[in-house]
Each structure stands twice: as structure tokens, then as C-alpha cells.
């Protein structure tokens, strides 16, 4: 039975994430310490203590990457391996760590800068994102196209067939909402996010990120990673160009799950804080088996799900 590991994206963070397994698993503590040493601030304080920084993009991204990588390391030290990997936006970086292409030390510093570039390109309050429910992709794309006469607006996340997020400049997004309502959309949910990510407004961040990506040495991937941008296996030679595009291109999560199914994947494990991806997959295809790792209870369930403590998930 083939297994894919999926990694959480921004928005999954919460105070206390990772704390239980940090207290129980030496490798989790070591991963947190490694991140703290590299970034020059306490990852434990950021994740475990009440603070305002955890929801700031430049801190959120390395925090989620650290927690997700720490949980991944518990599984890999017990012999569990994935047949394919994917992540939601930021989670794609953890997927690249899991594939062996990107060292954790490089990844955690890279996403700290990525978060900084994203928040500077689209400061809090500079735009708007809205989840559009139960509306055909073509209708949403057409309404965005019409509304873009007023500014930037486009689909940002194709999460499930029933939920597509649009984002961009406030006036243009609000015009798209009007057009969607007129086209019969019954339900739209404004999202509490820090900026209109995965839209053209992020082009300055994309350019700055590209300069950082040029300095990183990427090793050969041991396991295929499905790209958010193309919903295809990421070619080794295109890692830099795809990560550069990803920050300002729509996330094709729903299509990525379809791609995993084409590769013969029948069971998936969400690794990292929260259960957002598990919720999406239930909406995409209920026949896929799901587990997740977030705390000691879900870790034990996942070990059992994957075939016991020796990693016999072949």
C-alpha cells in the first residue's frame, strides 16, 4: 500500500503546538534547539508561550516548519518512509526536507526570510482573501477576470472542489464577490489572514525569494514531491523556479491529491499542527485513508495505521 506524507501550511499554527511531543521525544527537542540556534530566538518560547509573534508571517513559517520536521523525524527514526510527498504552500518546504532535497538548517532560515518578504510585499490589511464555497472553478475564474479591471484579484488556493479561495486588492476582491453573488454563489467566507498570498501582489517577494533560493544547494530528491504550482512531480532542475513562482501562484491542492492518486497512493498522513489538510481530503475523496501526527495520541494512531513500530508500510 502506497503512502504519502502531507505537511501543514500557514494558518495551522497555535500556541502549544508540538509541546507534548517536545517533552516526550528527544529528537523533537533537538529539532527545536537546532532552529533556535540558527534563527537566534527561542523556538520553544515562540511555539509554547502566549505571544503576539506566532501569527506574524516571518515567525509563523519557521515555527510550523520546525514542528512539522520534528514530527517527521520521529516517524523516519522509526523506519517509516513515504512513497510521495506534498505540502500546502509553506508545507512544500517541509516536503522538500522530507525528500532529502533541502537540509532542515537551510529550510528554516529560508522560510524565515520568505515570511519576511511576503509580509513586506503584502502588509497586514493590504488586501483581502475570501473562501468561495460550492461554485465551479470556471465561474470563479471568470468573475475574478471581470473584477480585475479594478485591481489584482485571482484564485489563490484550489483547496477542494467545493472551496476555492480568491485574493487580491480589496476593491477588486469585493467586486468579484458581487459578481459571484449575481452568478448564484450562496456562501463566501472572508478569511482572517495576514495578506493576499499566492496572488500577483506577491511578485516583489517572489523576486527576493529567488535571490535567496539561488544560494541554496539542493540535493537529489529521494522521494517525489508534488508541486503546489503545477500539481505534478517536481523536476529536480525546476525546484528553484517552482518555489519562486509558488509564492505568487495559486496553490493547486485539490489537483495535487488527484495526482497522488494517479501515482497509486491510497493512504495519507498529515504531519504538523492542526488537521486542515485532513478536512480538505475528506472533501476531495473520502475513499482515501487518512491519519495525522500532532501529539502523542495521533502519533500512536499513525504508527499503528502505518503497520506498527518497525515501519512495515511497504
N, C-alpha and C positions, 0 to 999 in steps of 0.2 A: 504493500500500500504506500503510495507516494504522499509525502508531507511537505507543506510549505510553511515557513515561518514568516509572519507579518509583524511589522513594527509600527508602534503608535506615532501619531503626528501631533503637532502643536494643538493645544486645546484640551489635551488629555491630562494635563498637569493638575496636581492638587497637593496641598500641604500634607506631609506624612507619607508621600509616595516612596515606596522602597524601604521604609523604616523597619518593618518586621523582618524581612529577609536580610537586611543590613546587620541586624542584631544576631541573626542565626547563621549566616553563611560568610565564611572568611573571604571568599572571592568577591562578594558584593562590597564588603568594607574596603578591600584593596582597590576595587574599581573606583569607588568614591574618592579614596585618598589620591589615586593617580590623577583624577580630574581636578581635584583641589590644588595639587602641586602644579599642574600645567596652567591653570587659569588664574591662580593667585587669590582665590577666595574659597571659603569653606562650602563645598558641595553639600555636606551634611546639614549645615545651618540653612542653606537655601531650600533644601527639599523637606526638612523636618520641622523647622521653626516657623511660626507665623511671621510673614514678612510681605512687603509690597513688591519685591523684586521678582518673585517666581512667575508673575504674569507679564513681566516685561520681556519682549521677544528675545533680546540678546541673552537673557538668563534662562528663559523657558527652554530654548533649544538645546543648550548643553546639558541642562538638568534632565530632560526627557531622554536624550541620547545616552547619558550616563546610567540612568535607571534601567533602560532597555538593554544596554550592553551588559550590565551586571547580571540581569536575569538570564540573558542569552548564555553567558559564561557558566552559569550553574548547569544549564542543560548540556552544553558542549563538554564540560568536565565529566559529566556522567555518560558521555558517549553518544548523545543524541545529535543527529545531523539532519538538515533539511535537504530536500531534493530541488527546491526552488525558494526564492526569497522575494519579498516585496515590502514596501513601507508606504505610509501615507505622507507625501511631501517630505517633511523633516525625517520621517521614518525610513526614507530611502537611503539616508546616510548610515543608519544602523544596519540596514540590509547589506550595504557595501562593506561594512566592518565584518558582518557575519560571513560574507563571501570570501573574505581574505584579501579583497582588493585594496582596502583602506585600513590603515592602522588606527586603533582607537585614539592614540595620542594625537594623530593628525586630525581625526574626525571631530574630536571635542573642541579643539581650537578653531577649526574651520567653521563649525556651526555657531560658535560664539560670535565670530565675525559676520557670518551670514545673517544672524539675528540683528546685529547692529546695522548692517547695510539695509536690511528690509525695513527696520523701524525708521531709519533716516530717509529712505525713499518714500515711505508712506507713513508719516507720523500719525499717532492715535487721533482719530477724528477727521482724518483727511479724506476718508471715503466711506463706503457702505458695502456690506455684504448681506445677501438675503437668500435663504433657502427656499427654493420654489418646489412645491410638492405636487406630485401626480399630474405632471404636464409633459407632453412629448418634447424631446430634446430639440426637434426642428422648430417647434413653436417658440421655445425659449430663445434659441439662436436668432430667429427672425425678429423677435421683439427687441433683443439686445442690439441687433444690427440697425433697426429703425431708430432706437433711442440714442445710438452712438453719435447722432447729429449734435447732441448736447454735451458730448464728452465721452470719456472712456467708460464702457460697460461691456462685459462679456461673461460667458460661463467661466467659473473659476475651479469648480470641483464637480465632476460627474461621479457622485458618491454611490448612488444606486439608481436603477431605472425610475424610481419614484421620487428621488431627491437630487436636484441639481442646484448648486449654489452659484449665484451671479454676484459680480463685484465690480467696483469702479468708483467713478466720481459721483457724489451724492445726487446731483440733479439728473444725471443720465440714468442712474440706477432707479430713481423714483419714477422717471418717465417709462422705463422698462416695466416697472411694477404696474403702472396704469395700463399699459398696452397688454400685459399678461392678464390683468383682471378683465379687460374688454374681450380678450380671447377665450375667457372661460376658466382661468385659474382660480380656484376657490381658496387656496391656502398658501400664504407666504410668511416666512418667519425671519425677521431681522436678526442677524447674528451679532453677539457681543464679542467681536474680535478686534484686535488692535489695528488692523489695516487691511486694505483691499488686496490681499496677496493673490498671486497667480493671475495677475492682470498686467496690461501694458504699463501701468503706473510703476511697476517694479523694474522697469528697464535700467534705471541707474544702479540699482542693487545688483542686477544681473551682470552688468559690466564690471563692477568692482569685485564681485564674486569670481568672475572669470580670471581676473588677475591673481587672486589667491589660489585658485584651482591649478593654475599653471605651475605653481611652486611645489605641488604635491606629487610624490611618486606613487602611482597606483600599481599594485602587483596584479598578477593574473587572477581572475576570479576562479574559485574552486567550485562555486555553485552559481547557476544563472540567477540574475536579478532582473525582475520585470520593471521596466522604466515607467514612471508616472506619466511621462510626456507622450510616449508612443504606445504604451500597453503591449510592448514586445520585449523580448530578451535584450538586455543592454549589450551592444557590442563593446568589446574591450577598448577599441580605439575611439569610441564615442562617449566615454564616461564624462570627460570634461565638458564637451559640447552639450550633452544632455542635462547635466547638472546646472550648466549656465542657463539653458532655456527653461528648466523646470520652475525656477523661481517666478517667472512671468508667464508661464503657460498653464492651461487648465490641467488639473490632476485627473487622470482617467482611471479612477479606482475600480469602477464597475467593470470596465473593459479589461483591466488587469486581472481581475478574478476569472473572467471568461478565458483569458489567455492561460492562466494556471490550470484551468480545467482541460484545455487543449493539450497541455503538457502531461496530462494524466494524474494531476493532483486531486486527491479525494478527501484529504484531511488537512486542516489548517490550525496553526497555533498563533494566537495574538500575544506578542511579548512586549510588555511595557505597561505604563499606568492606564487605568480605565478599561472600558470594553466597547469603545466606539466602533472599532472595526468588526467585532463580533456582531454588533447590531446591524451594521451595513450588510454583512454576509447573509444574515438571516433574510434580509430583504432581496438580496440578489439571487440566492439559490439555497433553499432550505435543505437540499439533499447533501450538501457538504457537511462533513463532521467538523466540529469546532471545539477547541479548548483554548485556554489562555493562562498566562503566568503573570500574576500581580502580587501575590502574597503566598504564605506557606500552604494555605488550603488549595489555592488554584495550582500551585507548583506540584503538590502531591497528586492532584487530579490529572495534571498533564503528564506526569511521569507514568501514571497508570494508563492513560489514553495512548501514549506512545509505545506501550508494550513493556513497561516495567523498568527497573533501575539500571539495566545494562544497555539500554539504548537499542533494543532489538526492534527497531521500527522499519526494518528493511522490507 
